[in-house]
Amino acid sequence: MDRSCAGYCFGYGNYEPSSRYFRVRANPGNRIVITSSESADAIESGDYFVQSSDLPIFQIYQCDADMTALCMRELASGERNGSVGLQLLRKK
């Protein structure tokens, strides 16, 4: 999803803010980016449980078996971010 951002915006969905090793930093409790590496790992693996302070939050996921369609839906507080969509590559 970040390719569409190239030259137009910044994507903060990577490891930079939570790792604290790069220039992009964030204060805990901000509403833009996760600051905890544990939470960032959980989001990436589809094991993050949405907090009420995260709202509104949306998930983009593969919704078609041919792997060409993407869907988006709003998540609710308490919901796991990887609970909807194709689970073909999910590790457990």
Backbone as a ProteinNet text record, in pm:
[ID]
protein_1_A
[PRIMARY]
MDRSCAGYCFGYGNYEPSSRYFRVRANPGNRIVITSSESADAIESGDYFVQSSDLPIFQIYQCDADMTALCMRELASGERNGSVGLQLLRKK
[TERTIARY]
81.9	0	86.4	206.7	290.3	340.9	344.6	392.5	310.8	182.1	97.9	133.5	203.9	245	372	449.4	580.4	570.6	645.1	647.7	532	433.4	315.7	292.7	333.5	303.6	403.5	391.9	477.2	393.6	445.4	378.5	445.9	371.2	427.5	392.5	352.8	313.1	428.6	549.4	665	726.8	847	912.8	980	994.8	1076.1	1033.6	908.4	874.8	889.2	847	850.7	990.3	1081.1	1217.4	1303.4	1271.5	1345.9	1489.1	1517.4	1650.9	1664.2	1553.4	1555.3	1504.2	1502	1459.4	1311.7	1229.4	1085.7	1059	1014.1	985	839.9	786.3	648.2	635.8	552.1	525.1	416.7	430.6	324.6	191	84.8	-48.3	-90.2	-1.4	-40.8	-144.7	-218.1	-323.9	-284.3	-152	-106	-35	51.9	137.1	160.2	176.6	205.3	349	369.8	504.5	566.8	491.3	539.9	578.2	699.3	740.8	656.4	611	524.8	391.3	333.3	206.7	227.1	337.7	366.8	380.8	449.3	462.8	327.3	243.3	110.4	23.1	32.2	-44.6	0.6	131.3	184.5	143.5	139	104.8	-46.2	-126.2	-272.1	-321.7	-243.1	-278.7	-298.7	-326.4	-345.5	-492.4	-521.2	-657.9	-678.2	-774.4	-800.3	-842.7	-781.3	-814	-912.3	-993.1	-1087.6	-1014.5	-893.4	-814.9	-762.6	-768.5	-724.7	-829.7	-954.6	-1065.6	-1064.6	-1102.4	-1140.2	-1016.2	-1028.6	-918.9	-977.6	-907.7	-954.7	-851.1	-896.2	-807.2	-826.6	-714.9	-715.8	-670.3	-744.4	-714	-747.3	-687.3	-719.3	-851.6	-944.5	-1079	-1121.5	-1030.3	-1064.8	-957.3	-997.7	-902.9	-804.2	-838.4	-742.4	-633.9	-637.9	-535.6	-525.9	-629.1	-623.6	-713.9	-799.4	-893.7	-857.4	-866.2	-847	-977.8	-1004.4	-1122.8	-1078.7	-1167.9	-1139	-1262	-1236.6	-1347.9	-1302.4	-1397.1	-1369.3	-1365.6	-1268.9	-1256.5	-1321	-1365.3	-1427.8	-1332.6	-1354.2	-1274.8	-1286.3	-1174.1	-1172	-1154.8	-1167.9	-1156.5	-1009.5	-976.4	-840.1	-827.9	-720.2	-708.5	-696.1	-656.8	-643	-758.3	-872.9	-983	-1068.8	-1052.1	-1134.6	-1043.5	-1086.6	-1010.6	-943.1	-872.4	-802.7	-691.8	-676.2	-576	-472.3	-442.2	-355.3	-213	-159.1	-20.7	-9.2	-119.5	-120	-47	45.2	121.8	56.8	53.5	5.7	69.4
-119	0	125.5	118.8	237.7	288.2	204.9	251.8	368.9	367.6	478.4	608.1	597.3	714	778.8	707.1	755	894.1	987.1	1123.3	1209.9	1152.9	1228.3	1233.4	1129.7	1124.2	1032.1	1021	932.8	818.3	696.4	581.1	544.9	545.1	515.8	375.6	288	154.2	57.3	104.8	15.2	14.1	-35.7	-55	70.4	176.3	289.5	351.8	397.4	463	372.3	247.8	159.5	109.7	108.9	60.4	166.4	292.3	406.7	414.3	349	352.1	452.6	514.4	601.1	739.8	828.5	966.3	979.7	893.5	902.7	852.6	941.7	907.3	941.9	878.6	906.2	893.2	975.3	967.1	863.7	786.8	692.1	764.6	700.6	758.6	845.8	863.5	943.2	864.7	932.6	865.9	840.4	843.6	827.6	695.3	656.4	539.7	464.8	333.6	250.4	275.4	288.9	313.7	191.5	88	-34.4	-137.2	-190.8	-293	-419.7	-449.8	-567.2	-549.8	-431.4	-405.2	-405.2	-347.3	-346	-488.3	-575	-715.4	-785.7	-757.4	-819	-774	-646.4	-596.2	-665.6	-675.1	-738	-883.9	-954.6	-1096.9	-1122	-1014.9	-1031.1	-1072.7	-1044.9	-1084.6	-966.5	-848.4	-729.6	-714.8	-690.6	-666.2	-515.3	-466	-322.7	-266.3	-153.5	-81.6	30.5	71.1	179.8	308.9	326.6	446.5	444.3	328.8	317.6	367.8	373.8	402.7	545.5	570.5	470.8	405.1	275.8	201	106.5	91.9	11	-93.3	-202.6	-308.3	-327.7	-332.5	-367.4	-511.8	-594.6	-737.2	-796.6	-911.4	-984.2	-1055.2	-1028.4	-1082.9	-1179.4	-1213.1	-1300.3	-1407.2	-1528.3	-1639.6	-1624.1	-1543.3	-1526.6	-1423.9	-1368.7	-1278.4	-1146.2	-1105.3	-980.3	-872.3	-906.9	-809.9	-775.2	-647.3	-600.6	-542.4	-562.5	-506.9	-426.6	-342	-263.6	-264.2	-275.1	-268.9	-203.2	-141.7	-78.8	-185.2	-175.9	-270.7	-212.8	-300.4	-259.9	-284.3	-214.2	-232.6	-377.4	-439.1	-577.8	-679.8	-636.8	-727.5	-751	-873.3	-904.9	-863.7	-793.8	-738.7	-844	-965.3	-1067.3	-1164.1	-1128.4	-1223.7	-1233.2	-1142.5	-1140	-1144.3	-1211.7	-1218.1	-1353	-1368	-1493.3	-1514.6	-1635.5	-1669.8	-1765	-1752.7	-1849.7	-1855.4	-1742.7	-1737.6	-1723.2	-1729.4	-1709.4	-1819.8	-1781.8	-1878.1	-1892.7	-2011.4	-2034.8	-2157.4
0	0	0	50.3	60.3	-73.7	-177.6	-307.8	-358.5	-332.7	-377.9	-307.2	-197.9	-120.5	-177.1	-254.4	-299.8	-361.3	-303.1	-351.9	-307.1	-234.5	-195.2	-44.1	26.1	169.2	238.2	366.5	444.5	499.6	491.6	548.9	680.8	789.3	920.6	968.6	880	919.1	926	934.2	939.7	1078.6	1088.5	1217.5	1272.6	1196.2	1239.9	1372.4	1389.8	1516.1	1638.2	1625.7	1742.6	1774.9	1677.3	1704.6	1772.7	1752.5	1806.9	1753.4	1639.7	1580.4	1466.7	1425.8	1309.8	1345.1	1247.9	1272.4	1303.5	1248.8	1273.7	1414.9	1501	1640.7	1671.5	1771.1	1810.8	1961.3	2020.2	2163.2	2189.7	2297.3	2333.8	2349.7	2305	2317.3	2200.4	2101.7	1985.9	1905.1	1817.6	1740.8	1596.4	1567	1429.3	1407.6	1500	1478.8	1610.3	1602	1718.7	1764.2	1892.2	1944.1	2010.3	2029.6	2094.2	1988.4	1997.9	1900.9	1915.2	2035.8	2056.4	1982.8	1992.8	1923.7	1772.9	1725.9	1581.6	1528.4	1603.3	1562.6	1559.5	1660.2	1665.7	1549.1	1512.5	1398.8	1271.5	1252.6	1131.3	1120	1231.3	1228	1232.5	1250.1	1256.5	1392.4	1495.5	1631.8	1725.4	1671.3	1754.1	1788.7	1914.7	1958.4	1967.7	1891.9	1880.2	2015.7	2051.5	2174.4	2140.4	2234.4	2207.6	2171.5	2221.3	2188.7	2045.5	1976.8	1836.8	1738.4	1781.2	1690.4	1639.2	1515.3	1416.4	1355.2	1323.7	1262.6	1159	1047.6	936.9	901.1	844.2	797.5	648.1	576.1	433.9	426.1	355.9	353.5	217.6	188.1	65.6	87.3	-1.2	19.4	-89.5	-180.5	-291.2	-306.3	-333.9	-344.1	-459.1	-561.1	-671	-638.4	-518	-464.2	-539.9	-613.2	-687.7	-629.8	-537.7	-482.5	-338.4	-306.8	-170.2	-120.2	7	70.6	192.3	241	360.4	449.4	579.5	674.3	802.6	871.2	999.5	1107.3	1196.7	1307.4	1432.8	1521.1	1646.8	1763.3	1870.6	1991.7	2039	2070.7	2116.2	2005.8	1881.1	1766.6	1731.7	1690.1	1644.5	1499.7	1463.6	1328.8	1219.9	1247.6	1144.5	1138	1194.7	1204.7	1079.2	984.5	864	741.7	637.7	512.5	496.7	387.3	359.9	460.4	505	605.1	547.6	419.9	351.5	406.6	448.1	494.4	646	715.4	859.7	933	1022.9	1102.6	1239	1290.6	1428.7	1482.6
[MASK]
++++++++++++++++++++++++++++++++++++++++++++++++++++++++++++++++++++++++++++++++++++++++++++

